[in-house]
Structure formats: C-alpha cells, structure tokens
Amino acid sequence: MATLLVDGLTVGPAPLPGPPTANPAIPSATWEFRPVANKLPDGEGGPNANYISTYQPFTLAVSAIPTAPLEVITSLTITLKSCVLEDPLPGSETTRSLDAPLKIKVSPFWAPGLFLEPLVVTTPGAGGVCTISGYFTERNWYDREIVVSYLNAVTRFTSDGFFYAPLENFPTNLPFDLKKINIPLPSGVNINTFYPLTIAAAYKTESEILEGYFNSIGQVISYKGTDIKKLRFYFDVVITSTLGTYPSTAYMIVQYNQKAANERLKFLLKRRRINAILNIEGDNFEEE
C-alpha cells in the first residue's frame, strides 16, 4: 500500500495516543506533521519544537510514495477537519489562582461541520505532493474575553457575542462576577468574527468587527487571552495509487501566541478616554 514519505523532521509516525487520563480522550492518528518555521518574537516555536504558534506562517510539503513494484501514486489530498484540546490536558486537575478550578469546555465548533481554520490552505500538486501552508488564527481559542467599562455601562466581548450591564449594577468589590454582564447587544460578534484575521492585526488591534467598538473605551477591567495553551489539529489524508485508495489521519500541534495578545492589550490601553460612553440604543460607541 502507498504511504507518506517520512523525513524524521517534518513528517513522522504519530506517537502513542494521549495519556489514558485524558477526558475526553485525545484521538489517535497515523502521522504527525511538524512544520519548520521561523521563531516568533518571544522565541517560542521553531525547528526545535514539535509545534508552531498562532499567527506563525509556515509551509509544509507532504509526499506520498509507492511501496509495491510498479505502483504509481496518482493523488494525495490532505484536509484539515477538526481540533481537540492538547494542553492543558483534558480532565487534568490544573488549578488557577485563588484555587479556582480550570474548566475548559469542549467547543462544538471544534468538531467537523462547525470547525473552521480559514488561513490554513492545503494545495495538492503533481507527483503525489501536497503542500500545507498559511497560519493558524485564534478562532478556535474560543474562551478569549475582553471587559471594558464606560461612564454608563460595563461591556464584555466573547466569542458568544457582545454583552453589557448598566454601571450601577456592576459590583465594585473583588472578585468581579463577569457573568453578570449578561444583557446582549446586537452585533456581528461571534466565534467566526471575534479573532484577528491578519498577522498585522494580531499584533496590534483586534478583529475588524471589534475595531469599531474600541475606537474609544473607558477602563480596561479584564483582558483574558485564553486558558488554552495548545490545540491539536487533525487532518484527513487520502493517498490514491494505481493499486487503491489509502486513507489515514494526521495531526499538528499549535500553541497560543501570547506575545500577540500582549501587544494587542498594549494597543487597547492607548484607546482609553475618560468621557467614553456606551450607546446602548445601538451597537457602537460615542463620546460626550
């Protein structure tokens, strides 16, 4: 049967599945992809790691080879289909400060059908070669959250949408119960618009739809990058030769780029205005 060419660096056999303590279990795979990419500004990732980070451009050429006499490879297709939580390990006992348990929900948007990673492209080529290229966005790090206050309200942006609470209803004592900021405002904010699309935006602003809201803000109460350190992305691999069709599965590990999130927070803090108010009747902000 035809198989993938293993070079020992970028394409190799997948290690054993995740530890049995993982809940839910991490699916197994036949192959592991490890793109070679330039190191990020914070020094993470790169050729010596088995992962890349969000907004880190990469190119990976994968080749299929025959294993039988006279066999000829006719095509190789690779399709990015889903992702799962890699780190923190599902079901782990990791805790956060103040002994609050770290609970990361399995997102329905990680599963085939609702899954999306728009800037990773797979391009089949001649001779049984398929190239995977582009970069991973923060779309699947769904738990990001931005909370800012205005003269009249406190707002919360999440991948579920845009919410607010009148300022007089917002508690001033710590810790804040951010879930009480729960009055929805009409907006185009959702899991597919909440993240920066371009690398330039990832290191400076936010998603295009949020920029209109952040032209003028009050106090930044909370800026949470994510509790998800790494995701494992799965690919369907199908090799077709003159002897048959051979499907398999591969995965690639991607780590969250905290450097980009930190740069966006710095930029957000520059937008603060003492007289910014929220236009509760609409979906934009205005100043007095």
Long-range contacts (C-beta under 8 A, 24 or more apart in sequence): 1-67, 1-68, 1-243, 1-244, 1-246, 2-64, 2-65, 2-66, 2-67, 2-71, 2-73, 2-128, 2-239, 2-240, 2-241, 2-243, 2-244, 2-246, 3-64, 3-65, 3-67, 3-239, 3-246, 4-31, 4-62, 4-63, 4-64, 4-65, 4-237, 4-239, 4-248, 5-62, 5-63, 5-64, 5-65, 9-34, 9-36, 9-47, 10-34, 10-35, 10-36, 10-60, 10-61, 11-60, 11-62, 14-250, 14-251, 18-86, 18-89, 19-89, 21-89, 21-91, 21-92, 22-89, 22-90, 22-91, 23-90, 23-91, 24-84, 24-90, 24-91, 24-106, 25-90, 26-84, 26-86, 26-90, 26-232, 27-84, 27-234, 27-249, 28-249, 29-234, 29-248, 29-249, 29-250, 29-251, 30-237, 30-248, 30-249, 30-250, 31-237, 31-248, 31-249, 31-250, 31-251, 32-250, 32-251, 32-252, 33-60, 33-62, 33-132, 33-235, 33-250, 33-251, 33-252, 34-252, 35-59, 35-60, 35-132, 35-252, 36-60, 40-257, 40-259, 41-259, 42-257, 42-258, 42-259, 44-255, 44-257, 44-259, 45-255, 50-253, 51-230, 51-252, 51-253, 51-254, 51-255, 52-136, 52-252, 52-254, 52-255, 53-136, 53-254, 53-255, 53-256, 53-257, 54-135, 54-136, 54-137, 54-138, 54-141, 54-202, 54-254, 54-255, 54-256, 54-257, 54-260, 55-135, 55-136, 55-137, 55-138, 55-196, 55-199, 55-202, 55-203, 55-257, 55-260, 56-135, 56-136, 56-257, 57-133, 57-134, 57-135, 57-199, 58-132, 58-133, 58-134, 58-135, 59-131, 59-132, 59-133, 60-131, 60-132, 60-133, 61-129, 61-130, 61-131, 62-129, 62-130, 62-131, 62-132, 62-237, 63-127, 63-128, 63-129, 63-130, 64-128, 64-129, 64-130, 64-239, 64-241, 65-128, 66-241, 68-243, 70-242, 71-241, 71-242, 71-243, 72-241, 72-242, 73-127, 73-128, 73-239, 73-240, 73-241, 74-128, 74-240, 74-241, 74-242, 75-124, 75-128, 75-238, 75-239, 75-240, 76-124, 76-128, 76-129, 76-130, 76-237, 76-238, 76-239, 76-240, 77-122, 77-124, 77-130, 77-236, 77-237, 77-238, 78-122, 78-124, 78-130, 78-132, 78-235, 78-236, 78-237, 78-238, 78-250, 79-122, 79-235, 79-236, 79-238, 80-117, 80-120, 80-122, 80-132, 80-233, 80-234, 80-235, 81-112, 81-115, 81-234, 81-235, 81-236, 82-110, 82-111, 82-112, 82-115, 82-233, 82-234, 83-110, 83-115, 83-117, 83-140, 83-231, 83-232, 83-233, 83-234, 84-110, 84-231, 84-232, 84-234, 85-228, 85-231, 85-232, 86-229, 86-230, 86-231, 86-232, 86-253, 87-228, 87-229, 87-230, 87-255, 88-227, 88-228, 88-229, 96-227, 98-175, 102-227, 104-143, 104-227, 104-228, 105-143, 107-140, 107-142, 109-140, 109-142, 109-191, 110-140, 110-231, 115-140, 116-192, 117-233, 118-197, 119-197, 122-235, 128-239, 132-235, 135-199, 136-233, 136-254, 137-195, 137-196, 137-197, 137-202, 138-195, 138-196, 138-202, 138-226, 138-256, 138-257, 139-191, 139-192, 139-194, 139-195, 140-231, 141-195, 141-225, 141-226, 141-228, 141-231, 141-256, 142-191, 143-224, 143-226, 143-227, 143-228, 144-194, 144-195, 144-224, 144-225, 144-226, 144-261, 145-178, 145-222, 145-223, 145-224, 146-206, 146-210, 146-220, 146-222, 146-223, 146-224, 146-268, 147-176, 147-178, 147-181, 147-220, 147-221, 147-222, 147-223, 148-217, 148-218, 148-219, 148-220, 148-221, 149-218, 149-219, 149-221, 150-217, 150-218, 150-276, 150-277, 150-278, 150-285, 151-218, 151-275, 151-276, 151-277, 151-288, 152-277, 152-278, 152-280, 153-277, 153-278, 153-280, 154-181, 154-221, 155-181, 155-185, 155-213, 155-278, 156-181, 157-189, 157-194, 157-210, 157-213, 158-189, 158-194, 159-189, 159-190, 159-191, 159-194, 160-190, 160-191, 161-185, 161-187, 161-189, 161-190, 162-187, 162-189, 162-213, 162-283, 164-278, 164-280, 176-221, 176-222, 178-222, 185-280, 185-283, 186-283, 187-213, 187-283, 196-260, 196-264, 202-257, 202-260, 202-264, 203-259, 203-260, 203-263, 203-264, 204-263, 204-264, 204-267, 205-264, 205-267, 206-264, 206-268, 212-284, 212-285, 213-284, 213-285, 214-268, 214-271, 215-271, 215-285, 216-271, 216-273, 216-276, 216-285, 216-286, 216-287, 217-268, 217-271, 217-272, 217-273, 217-276, 217-285, 218-272, 218-273, 218-274, 218-276, 219-272, 220-265, 220-268, 220-269, 220-272, 223-261, 223-265, 223-268, 225-256, 225-258, 225-261, 225-262, 226-256, 226-261, 228-256, 229-255, 229-256, 230-254, 230-255, 230-256
